[in-house]
Amino acid sequence: MLRWLWLALAIWGAVHPMYYFVTFLAANGWDLGVMIDAWFVNDSTRGLTWDLTITAIVLTIWVLVEVSVRRNWQALLAIPATFCIGVSCGLPLYLYFRSKPV
């Protein structure tokens, strides 16, 4: 049951933030540079950006270490999900793969 909660949270973590990303990019000409500039517009957004970047790096290291031990190769999908969508998708997606019955 908990495994399916992780999957539902991964889907939510992909869809909800993506709505805001697409809305922002549609309003600003689909220029990723403008979005990246917005991430550093003030100290509040800069702090949040660095917080999420560090969290994404830590999650990536954790996934790589655990995959090397558990040989659960599907879990590697959490890495591109983390960097292409966000930690809100990557972490629950990894937990979904990790909670697979052995």
Backbone as XML, in Angstrom:
<?xml version="1.0"?>
<chain id="A" units="angstrom">
  <residue number="1" name="MET">
    <atom name="N" x="0.823" y="-1.201" z="0.000"/>
    <atom name="CA" x="0.000" y="0.000" z="0.000"/>
    <atom name="C" x="0.866" y="1.265" z="0.000"/>
  </residue>
  <residue number="2" name="LEU">
    <atom name="N" x="1.904" y="1.281" z="0.845"/>
    <atom name="CA" x="2.792" y="2.437" z="0.917"/>
    <atom name="C" x="3.511" y="2.655" z="-0.416"/>
  </residue>
  <residue number="3" name="ARG">
    <atom name="N" x="3.816" y="1.561" z="-1.102"/>
    <atom name="CA" x="4.499" y="1.661" z="-2.391"/>
    <atom name="C" x="3.677" y="2.489" z="-3.373"/>
  </residue>
  <residue number="4" name="TRP">
    <atom name="N" x="2.368" y="2.285" z="-3.384"/>
    <atom name="CA" x="1.507" y="3.023" z="-4.311"/>
    <atom name="C" x="1.348" y="4.482" z="-3.900"/>
  </residue>
  <residue number="5" name="LEU">
    <atom name="N" x="1.476" y="4.748" z="-2.614"/>
    <atom name="CA" x="1.488" y="6.139" z="-2.152"/>
    <atom name="C" x="2.709" y="6.856" z="-2.705"/>
  </residue>
  <residue number="6" name="TRP">
    <atom name="N" x="3.871" y="6.183" z="-2.692"/>
    <atom name="CA" x="5.091" y="6.793" z="-3.260"/>
    <atom name="C" x="4.889" y="7.115" z="-4.734"/>
  </residue>
  <residue number="7" name="LEU">
    <atom name="N" x="4.274" y="6.190" z="-5.460"/>
    <atom name="CA" x="4.041" y="6.429" z="-6.892"/>
    <atom name="C" x="3.082" y="7.595" z="-7.107"/>
  </residue>
  <residue number="8" name="ALA">
    <atom name="N" x="2.026" y="7.654" z="-6.313"/>
    <atom name="CA" x="1.076" y="8.771" z="-6.427"/>
    <atom name="C" x="1.754" y="10.099" z="-6.124"/>
  </residue>
  <residue number="9" name="LEU">
    <atom name="N" x="2.621" y="10.116" z="-5.109"/>
    <atom name="CA" x="3.348" y="11.343" z="-4.769"/>
    <atom name="C" x="4.343" y="11.720" z="-5.860"/>
  </residue>
  <residue number="10" name="ALA">
    <atom name="N" x="4.951" y="10.730" z="-6.504"/>
    <atom name="CA" x="5.875" y="11.010" z="-7.614"/>
    <atom name="C" x="5.121" y="11.638" z="-8.786"/>
  </residue>
  <residue number="11" name="ILE">
    <atom name="N" x="3.939" y="11.121" z="-9.069"/>
    <atom name="CA" x="3.125" y="11.688" z="-10.158"/>
    <atom name="C" x="2.705" y="13.114" z="-9.814"/>
  </residue>
  <residue number="12" name="TRP">
    <atom name="N" x="2.236" y="13.302" z="-8.598"/>
    <atom name="CA" x="1.873" y="14.655" z="-8.164"/>
    <atom name="C" x="3.092" y="15.571" z="-8.219"/>
  </residue>
  <residue number="13" name="GLY">
    <atom name="N" x="4.237" y="15.056" z="-7.760"/>
    <atom name="CA" x="5.475" y="15.838" z="-7.768"/>
    <atom name="C" x="5.973" y="16.157" z="-9.163"/>
  </residue>
  <residue number="14" name="ALA">
    <atom name="N" x="5.482" y="15.442" z="-10.163"/>
    <atom name="CA" x="5.826" y="15.755" z="-11.552"/>
    <atom name="C" x="4.826" y="16.735" z="-12.151"/>
  </residue>
  <residue number="15" name="VAL">
    <atom name="N" x="3.547" y="16.471" z="-11.948"/>
    <atom name="CA" x="2.498" y="17.257" z="-12.604"/>
    <atom name="C" x="2.360" y="18.654" z="-12.004"/>
  </residue>
  <residue number="16" name="HIS">
    <atom name="N" x="2.306" y="18.756" z="-10.707"/>
    <atom name="CA" x="2.053" y="20.049" z="-10.056"/>
    <atom name="C" x="3.144" y="21.086" z="-10.364"/>
  </residue>
  <residue number="17" name="PRO">
    <atom name="N" x="4.424" y="20.773" z="-10.124"/>
    <atom name="CA" x="5.446" y="21.770" z="-10.471"/>
    <atom name="C" x="5.529" y="22.038" z="-11.971"/>
  </residue>
  <residue number="18" name="MET">
    <atom name="N" x="5.292" y="20.988" z="-12.795"/>
    <atom name="CA" x="5.397" y="21.169" z="-14.238"/>
    <atom name="C" x="4.367" y="22.181" z="-14.745"/>
  </residue>
  <residue number="19" name="TYR">
    <atom name="N" x="3.206" y="22.239" z="-14.119"/>
    <atom name="CA" x="2.193" y="23.228" z="-14.490"/>
    <atom name="C" x="2.783" y="24.637" z="-14.380"/>
  </residue>
  <residue number="20" name="TYR">
    <atom name="N" x="3.479" y="24.900" z="-13.284"/>
    <atom name="CA" x="4.053" y="26.230" z="-13.073"/>
    <atom name="C" x="5.231" y="26.485" z="-14.010"/>
  </residue>
  <residue number="21" name="PHE">
    <atom name="N" x="6.040" y="25.460" z="-14.260"/>
    <atom name="CA" x="7.161" y="25.623" z="-15.194"/>
    <atom name="C" x="6.652" y="25.951" z="-16.590"/>
  </residue>
  <residue number="22" name="VAL">
    <atom name="N" x="5.672" y="25.196" z="-17.053"/>
    <atom name="CA" x="5.129" y="25.413" z="-18.402"/>
    <atom name="C" x="4.444" y="26.773" z="-18.497"/>
  </residue>
  <residue number="23" name="THR">
    <atom name="N" x="3.688" y="27.149" z="-17.463"/>
    <atom name="CA" x="3.034" y="28.459" z="-17.450"/>
    <atom name="C" x="4.065" y="29.578" z="-17.529"/>
  </residue>
  <residue number="24" name="PHE">
    <atom name="N" x="5.132" y="29.467" z="-16.741"/>
    <atom name="CA" x="6.186" y="30.484" z="-16.747"/>
    <atom name="C" x="6.860" y="30.551" z="-18.112"/>
  </residue>
  <residue number="25" name="LEU">
    <atom name="N" x="7.231" y="29.395" z="-18.653"/>
    <atom name="CA" x="7.925" y="29.377" z="-19.941"/>
    <atom name="C" x="7.031" y="29.870" z="-21.076"/>
  </residue>
  <residue number="26" name="ALA">
    <atom name="N" x="5.750" y="29.542" z="-21.027"/>
    <atom name="CA" x="4.825" y="30.016" z="-22.057"/>
    <atom name="C" x="4.713" y="31.535" z="-22.032"/>
  </residue>
  <residue number="27" name="ALA">
    <atom name="N" x="4.750" y="32.104" z="-20.851"/>
    <atom name="CA" x="4.645" y="33.558" z="-20.716"/>
    <atom name="C" x="5.947" y="34.271" z="-21.047"/>
  </residue>
  <residue number="28" name="ASN">
    <atom name="N" x="7.073" y="33.531" z="-21.045"/>
    <atom name="CA" x="8.378" y="34.158" z="-21.250"/>
    <atom name="C" x="9.125" y="33.610" z="-22.464"/>
  </residue>
  <residue number="29" name="GLY">
    <atom name="N" x="8.398" y="33.082" z="-23.422"/>
    <atom name="CA" x="9.007" y="32.692" z="-24.686"/>
    <atom name="C" x="9.804" y="31.402" z="-24.664"/>
  </residue>
  <residue number="30" name="TRP">
    <atom name="N" x="9.541" y="30.499" z="-23.762"/>
    <atom name="CA" x="10.203" y="29.199" z="-23.699"/>
    <atom name="C" x="11.718" y="29.319" z="-23.617"/>
  </residue>
  <residue number="31" name="ASP">
    <atom name="N" x="12.173" y="30.342" z="-22.935"/>
    <atom name="CA" x="13.605" y="30.588" z="-22.761"/>
    <atom name="C" x="14.033" y="30.089" z="-21.383"/>
  </residue>
  <residue number="32" name="LEU">
    <atom name="N" x="14.759" y="28.976" z="-21.355"/>
    <atom name="CA" x="15.208" y="28.422" z="-20.071"/>
    <atom name="C" x="16.118" y="29.385" z="-19.320"/>
  </residue>
  <residue number="33" name="GLY">
    <atom name="N" x="16.864" y="30.190" z="-20.046"/>
    <atom name="CA" x="17.741" y="31.171" z="-19.411"/>
    <atom name="C" x="16.972" y="32.154" z="-18.546"/>
  </residue>
  <residue number="34" name="VAL">
    <atom name="N" x="15.790" y="32.560" z="-19.001"/>
    <atom name="CA" x="14.941" y="33.473" z="-18.226"/>
    <atom name="C" x="14.477" y="32.784" z="-16.947"/>
  </residue>
  <residue number="35" name="MET">
    <atom name="N" x="14.128" y="31.496" z="-17.048"/>
    <atom name="CA" x="13.690" y="30.776" z="-15.854"/>
    <atom name="C" x="14.841" y="30.627" z="-14.868"/>
  </residue>
  <residue number="36" name="ILE">
    <atom name="N" x="16.015" y="30.304" z="-15.350"/>
    <atom name="CA" x="17.173" y="30.172" z="-14.457"/>
    <atom name="C" x="17.495" y="31.512" z="-13.803"/>
  </residue>
  <residue number="37" name="ASP">
    <atom name="N" x="17.401" y="32.592" z="-14.560"/>
    <atom name="CA" x="17.602" y="33.925" z="-13.969"/>
    <atom name="C" x="16.596" y="34.189" z="-12.855"/>
  </residue>
  <residue number="38" name="ALA">
    <atom name="N" x="15.359" y="33.742" z="-13.052"/>
    <atom name="CA" x="14.321" y="33.951" z="-12.035"/>
    <atom name="C" x="14.632" y="33.187" z="-10.751"/>
  </residue>
  <residue number="39" name="TRP">
    <atom name="N" x="15.336" y="32.079" z="-10.875"/>
    <atom name="CA" x="15.691" y="31.303" z="-9.682"/>
    <atom name="C" x="16.654" y="32.064" z="-8.782"/>
  </residue>
  <residue number="40" name="PHE">
    <atom name="N" x="17.345" y="33.049" z="-9.336"/>
    <atom name="CA" x="18.350" y="33.793" z="-8.577"/>
    <atom name="C" x="18.000" y="35.276" z="-8.450"/>
  </residue>
  <residue number="41" name="VAL">
    <atom name="N" x="16.714" y="35.597" z="-8.544"/>
    <atom name="CA" x="16.289" y="36.997" z="-8.570"/>
    <atom name="C" x="16.460" y="37.693" z="-7.216"/>
  </residue>
  <residue number="42" name="ASN">
    <atom name="N" x="16.374" y="36.945" z="-6.117"/>
    <atom name="CA" x="16.596" y="37.539" z="-4.796"/>
    <atom name="C" x="17.132" y="36.473" z="-3.852"/>
  </residue>
  <residue number="43" name="ASP">
    <atom name="N" x="17.452" y="36.877" z="-2.626"/>
    <atom name="CA" x="18.057" y="35.928" z="-1.688"/>
    <atom name="C" x="17.119" y="34.782" z="-1.326"/>
  </residue>
  <residue number="44" name="SER">
    <atom name="N" x="15.835" y="35.029" z="-1.296"/>
    <atom name="CA" x="14.872" y="33.976" z="-0.966"/>
    <atom name="C" x="14.865" y="32.878" z="-2.036"/>
  </residue>
  <residue number="45" name="THR">
    <atom name="N" x="14.733" y="33.272" z="-3.288"/>
    <atom name="CA" x="14.718" y="32.270" z="-4.357"/>
    <atom name="C" x="16.098" y="31.636" z="-4.532"/>
  </residue>
  <residue number="46" name="ARG">
    <atom name="N" x="17.143" y="32.416" z="-4.331"/>
    <atom name="CA" x="18.509" y="31.882" z="-4.414"/>
    <atom name="C" x="18.714" y="30.805" z="-3.352"/>
  </residue>
  <residue number="47" name="GLY">
    <atom name="N" x="18.262" y="31.067" z="-2.125"/>
    <atom name="CA" x="18.391" y="30.082" z="-1.045"/>
    <atom name="C" x="17.601" y="28.819" z="-1.344"/>
  </residue>
  <residue number="48" name="LEU">
    <atom name="N" x="16.383" y="28.971" z="-1.850"/>
    <atom name="CA" x="15.569" y="27.808" z="-2.188"/>
    <atom name="C" x="16.197" y="27.018" z="-3.338"/>
  </residue>
  <residue number="49" name="THR">
    <atom name="N" x="16.729" y="27.720" z="-4.323"/>
    <atom name="CA" x="17.382" y="27.053" z="-5.446"/>
    <atom name="C" x="18.566" y="26.223" z="-4.969"/>
  </residue>
  <residue number="50" name="TRP">
    <atom name="N" x="19.402" y="26.809" z="-4.114"/>
    <atom name="CA" x="20.558" y="26.063" z="-3.603"/>
    <atom name="C" x="20.125" y="24.915" z="-2.698"/>
  </residue>
  <residue number="51" name="ASP">
    <atom name="N" x="19.086" y="25.118" z="-1.905"/>
    <atom name="CA" x="18.571" y="24.054" z="-1.050"/>
    <atom name="C" x="18.151" y="22.851" z="-1.900"/>
  </residue>
  <residue number="52" name="LEU">
    <atom name="N" x="17.403" y="23.102" z="-2.949"/>
    <atom name="CA" x="16.936" y="22.015" z="-3.808"/>
    <atom name="C" x="18.068" y="21.400" z="-4.621"/>
  </residue>
  <residue number="53" name="THR">
    <atom name="N" x="19.041" y="22.202" z="-5.020"/>
    <atom name="CA" x="20.190" y="21.678" z="-5.766"/>
    <atom name="C" x="21.007" y="20.724" z="-4.897"/>
  </residue>
  <residue number="54" name="ILE">
    <atom name="N" x="21.282" y="21.144" z="-3.671"/>
    <atom name="CA" x="22.043" y="20.289" z="-2.748"/>
    <atom name="C" x="21.259" y="19.018" z="-2.449"/>
  </residue>
  <residue number="55" name="THR">
    <atom name="N" x="19.953" y="19.134" z="-2.246"/>
    <atom name="CA" x="19.110" y="17.969" z="-1.993"/>
    <atom name="C" x="19.134" y="17.016" z="-3.187"/>
  </residue>
  <residue number="56" name="ALA">
    <atom name="N" x="19.093" y="17.546" z="-4.396"/>
    <atom name="CA" x="19.136" y="16.717" z="-5.598"/>
    <atom name="C" x="20.464" y="15.973" z="-5.700"/>
  </residue>
  <residue number="57" name="ILE">
    <atom name="N" x="21.552" y="16.641" z="-5.345"/>
    <atom name="CA" x="22.869" y="15.996" z="-5.378"/>
    <atom name="C" x="22.942" y="14.875" z="-4.347"/>
  </residue>
  <residue number="58" name="VAL">
    <atom name="N" x="22.445" y="15.138" z="-3.132"/>
    <atom name="CA" x="22.440" y="14.122" z="-2.078"/>
    <atom name="C" x="21.584" y="12.929" z="-2.500"/>
  </residue>
  <residue number="59" name="LEU">
    <atom name="N" x="20.413" y="13.184" z="-3.059"/>
    <atom name="CA" x="19.540" y="12.106" z="-3.520"/>
    <atom name="C" x="20.234" y="11.284" z="-4.599"/>
  </residue>
  <residue number="60" name="THR">
    <atom name="N" x="20.927" y="11.932" z="-5.514"/>
    <atom name="CA" x="21.639" y="11.234" z="-6.580"/>
    <atom name="C" x="22.706" y="10.306" z="-6.011"/>
  </residue>
  <residue number="61" name="ILE">
    <atom name="N" x="23.475" y="10.804" z="-5.056"/>
    <atom name="CA" x="24.508" y="9.972" z="-4.428"/>
    <atom name="C" x="23.862" y="8.777" z="-3.735"/>
  </residue>
  <residue number="62" name="TRP">
    <atom name="N" x="22.767" y="9.024" z="-3.007"/>
    <atom name="CA" x="22.064" y="7.949" z="-2.307"/>
    <atom name="C" x="21.564" y="6.894" z="-3.299"/>
  </residue>
  <residue number="63" name="VAL">
    <atom name="N" x="20.963" y="7.334" z="-4.403"/>
    <atom name="CA" x="20.461" y="6.406" z="-5.408"/>
    <atom name="C" x="21.615" y="5.571" z="-5.970"/>
  </residue>
  <residue number="64" name="LEU">
    <atom name="N" x="22.712" y="6.215" z="-6.321"/>
    <atom name="CA" x="23.846" y="5.490" z="-6.905"/>
    <atom name="C" x="24.424" y="4.459" z="-5.940"/>
  </residue>
  <residue number="65" name="VAL">
    <atom name="N" x="24.558" y="4.840" z="-4.673"/>
    <atom name="CA" x="25.104" y="3.914" z="-3.678"/>
    <atom name="C" x="24.155" y="2.737" z="-3.478"/>
  </residue>
  <residue number="66" name="GLU">
    <atom name="N" x="22.875" y="3.019" z="-3.327"/>
    <atom name="CA" x="21.916" y="1.942" z="-3.083"/>
    <atom name="C" x="21.748" y="1.039" z="-4.304"/>
  </residue>
  <residue number="67" name="VAL">
    <atom name="N" x="21.782" y="1.601" z="-5.493"/>
    <atom name="CA" x="21.652" y="0.785" z="-6.700"/>
    <atom name="C" x="22.856" y="-0.141" z="-6.834"/>
  </residue>
  <residue number="68" name="SER">
    <atom name="N" x="24.023" y="0.344" z="-6.462"/>
    <atom name="CA" x="25.207" y="-0.511" z="-6.555"/>
    <atom name="C" x="25.125" y="-1.694" z="-5.595"/>
  </residue>
  <residue number="69" name="VAL">
    <atom name="N" x="24.413" y="-1.549" z="-4.492"/>
    <atom name="CA" x="24.256" y="-2.632" z="-3.521"/>
    <atom name="C" x="23.063" y="-3.516" z="-3.874"/>
  </residue>
  <residue number="70" name="ARG">
    <atom name="N" x="21.912" y="-2.890" z="-4.139"/>
    <atom name="CA" x="20.666" y="-3.629" z="-4.348"/>
    <atom name="C" x="20.492" y="-4.146" z="-5.774"/>
  </residue>
  <residue number="71" name="ARG">
    <atom name="N" x="21.226" y="-3.602" z="-6.725"/>
    <atom name="CA" x="21.105" y="-3.969" z="-8.135"/>
    <atom name="C" x="19.694" y="-3.736" z="-8.673"/>
  </residue>
  <residue number="72" name="ASN">
    <atom name="N" x="19.042" y="-2.696" z="-8.169"/>
    <atom name="CA" x="17.703" y="-2.319" z="-8.617"/>
    <atom name="C" x="17.869" y="-1.225" z="-9.667"/>
  </residue>
  <residue number="73" name="TRP">
    <atom name="N" x="18.173" y="-1.630" z="-10.889"/>
    <atom name="CA" x="18.569" y="-0.693" z="-11.942"/>
    <atom name="C" x="17.470" y="0.283" z="-12.315"/>
  </residue>
  <residue number="74" name="GLN">
    <atom name="N" x="16.217" y="-0.097" z="-12.145"/>
    <atom name="CA" x="15.105" y="0.814" z="-12.451"/>
    <atom name="C" x="15.175" y="2.079" z="-11.607"/>
  </residue>
  <residue number="75" name="ALA">
    <atom name="N" x="15.706" y="1.953" z="-10.416"/>
    <atom name="CA" x="15.774" y="3.095" z="-9.504"/>
    <atom name="C" x="16.617" y="4.229" z="-10.070"/>
  </residue>
  <residue number="76" name="LEU">
    <atom name="N" x="17.470" y="3.925" z="-11.031"/>
    <atom name="CA" x="18.273" y="4.979" z="-11.664"/>
    <atom name="C" x="17.402" y="6.005" z="-12.384"/>
  </residue>
  <residue number="77" name="LEU">
    <atom name="N" x="16.164" y="5.645" z="-12.709"/>
    <atom name="CA" x="15.245" y="6.596" z="-13.352"/>
    <atom name="C" x="14.938" y="7.789" z="-12.448"/>
  </residue>
  <residue number="78" name="ALA">
    <atom name="N" x="15.159" y="7.629" z="-11.155"/>
    <atom name="CA" x="14.920" y="8.735" z="-10.226"/>
    <atom name="C" x="15.907" y="9.882" z="-10.451"/>
  </residue>
  <residue number="79" name="ILE">
    <atom name="N" x="17.071" y="9.593" z="-11.002"/>
    <atom name="CA" x="18.077" y="10.655" z="-11.211"/>
    <atom name="C" x="17.630" y="11.633" z="-12.301"/>
  </residue>
  <residue number="80" name="PRO">
    <atom name="N" x="17.306" y="11.185" z="-13.518"/>
    <atom name="CA" x="16.808" y="12.163" z="-14.495"/>
    <atom name="C" x="15.493" y="12.818" z="-14.063"/>
  </residue>
  <residue number="81" name="ALA">
    <atom name="N" x="14.655" y="12.062" z="-13.354"/>
    <atom name="CA" x="13.407" y="12.667" z="-12.854"/>
    <atom name="C" x="13.719" y="13.810" z="-11.896"/>
  </residue>
  <residue number="82" name="THR">
    <atom name="N" x="14.745" y="13.639" z="-11.084"/>
    <atom name="CA" x="15.126" y="14.676" z="-10.122"/>
    <atom name="C" x="15.639" y="15.923" z="-10.821"/>
  </residue>
  <residue number="83" name="PHE">
    <atom name="N" x="16.504" y="15.752" z="-11.811"/>
    <atom name="CA" x="17.113" y="16.916" z="-12.445"/>
    <atom name="C" x="16.273" y="17.520" z="-13.573"/>
  </residue>
  <residue number="84" name="CYS">
    <atom name="N" x="15.378" y="16.742" z="-14.165"/>
    <atom name="CA" x="14.525" y="17.277" z="-15.231"/>
    <atom name="C" x="13.195" y="17.806" z="-14.703"/>
  </residue>
  <residue number="85" name="ILE">
    <atom name="N" x="12.727" y="17.258" z="-13.586"/>
    <atom name="CA" x="11.453" y="17.693" z="-13.015"/>
    <atom name="C" x="11.675" y="18.333" z="-11.655"/>
  </residue>
  <residue number="86" name="GLY">
    <atom name="N" x="12.276" y="17.586" z="-10.739"/>
    <atom name="CA" x="12.551" y="18.127" z="-9.417"/>
    <atom name="C" x="12.590" y="17.034" z="-8.357"/>
  </residue>
  <residue number="87" name="VAL">
    <atom name="N" x="13.047" y="17.412" z="-7.199"/>
    <atom name="CA" x="13.126" y="16.499" z="-6.066"/>
    <atom name="C" x="11.728" y="16.016" z="-5.682"/>
  </residue>
  <residue number="88" name="SER">
    <atom name="N" x="10.721" y="16.836" z="-5.908"/>
    <atom name="CA" x="9.344" y="16.452" z="-5.569"/>
    <atom name="C" x="8.872" y="15.241" z="-6.371"/>
  </residue>
  <residue number="89" name="CYS">
    <atom name="N" x="9.488" y="14.968" z="-7.486"/>
    <atom name="CA" x="9.194" y="13.770" z="-8.275"/>
    <atom name="C" x="10.251" y="12.699" z="-8.042"/>
  </residue>
  <residue number="90" name="GLY">
    <atom name="N" x="11.516" y="13.083" z="-8.044"/>
    <atom name="CA" x="12.611" y="12.123" z="-7.948"/>
    <atom name="C" x="12.654" y="11.331" z="-6.657"/>
  </residue>
  <residue number="91" name="LEU">
    <atom name="N" x="12.435" y="11.985" z="-5.530"/>
    <atom name="CA" x="12.499" y="11.278" z="-4.242"/>
    <atom name="C" x="11.372" y="10.260" z="-4.098"/>
  </residue>
  <residue number="92" name="PRO">
    <atom name="N" x="10.097" y="10.633" z="-4.275"/>
    <atom name="CA" x="9.070" y="9.593" z="-4.148"/>
    <atom name="C" x="9.180" y="8.514" z="-5.223"/>
  </residue>
  <residue number="93" name="LEU">
    <atom name="N" x="9.681" y="8.870" z="-6.413"/>
    <atom name="CA" x="9.873" y="7.851" z="-7.445"/>
    <atom name="C" x="10.927" y="6.846" z="-6.995"/>
  </residue>
  <residue number="94" name="TYR">
    <atom name="N" x="12.010" y="7.341" z="-6.424"/>
    <atom name="CA" x="13.036" y="6.430" z="-5.906"/>
    <atom name="C" x="12.472" y="5.547" z="-4.796"/>
  </residue>
  <residue number="95" name="LEU">
    <atom name="N" x="11.696" y="6.135" z="-3.888"/>
    <atom name="CA" x="11.105" y="5.343" z="-2.803"/>
    <atom name="C" x="10.147" y="4.291" z="-3.351"/>
  </residue>
  <residue number="96" name="TYR">
    <atom name="N" x="9.448" y="4.612" z="-4.432"/>
    <atom name="CA" x="8.586" y="3.633" z="-5.092"/>
    <atom name="C" x="9.422" y="2.450" z="-5.583"/>
  </residue>
  <residue number="97" name="PHE">
    <atom name="N" x="10.504" y="2.722" z="-6.300"/>
    <atom name="CA" x="11.355" y="1.639" z="-6.799"/>
    <atom name="C" x="12.032" y="0.879" z="-5.662"/>
  </residue>
  <residue number="98" name="ARG">
    <atom name="N" x="12.421" y="1.586" z="-4.631"/>
    <atom name="CA" x="13.118" y="0.966" z="-3.501"/>
    <atom name="C" x="12.199" y="0.050" z="-2.690"/>
  </residue>
  <residue number="99" name="SER">
    <atom name="N" x="10.920" y="0.361" z="-2.652"/>
    <atom name="CA" x="9.987" y="-0.432" z="-1.862"/>
    <atom name="C" x="9.439" y="-1.641" z="-2.611"/>
  </residue>
  <residue number="100" name="LYS">
    <atom name="N" x="10.001" y="-1.909" z="-3.789"/>
    <atom name="CA" x="9.595" y="-3.085" z="-4.566"/>
    <atom name="C" x="9.879" y="-4.353" z="-3.748"/>
  </residue>
  <residue number="101" name="PRO">
    <atom name="N" x="8.906" y="-5.271" z="-3.701"/>
    <atom name="CA" x="9.138" y="-6.508" z="-2.935"/>
    <atom name="C" x="10.358" y="-7.262" z="-3.474"/>
  </residue>
  <residue number="102" name="VAL">
    <atom name="N" x="11.132" y="-7.793" z="-2.562"/>
    <atom name="CA" x="12.372" y="-8.488" z="-2.942"/>
    <atom name="C" x="12.091" y="-9.935" z="-3.268"/>
  </residue>
</chain>
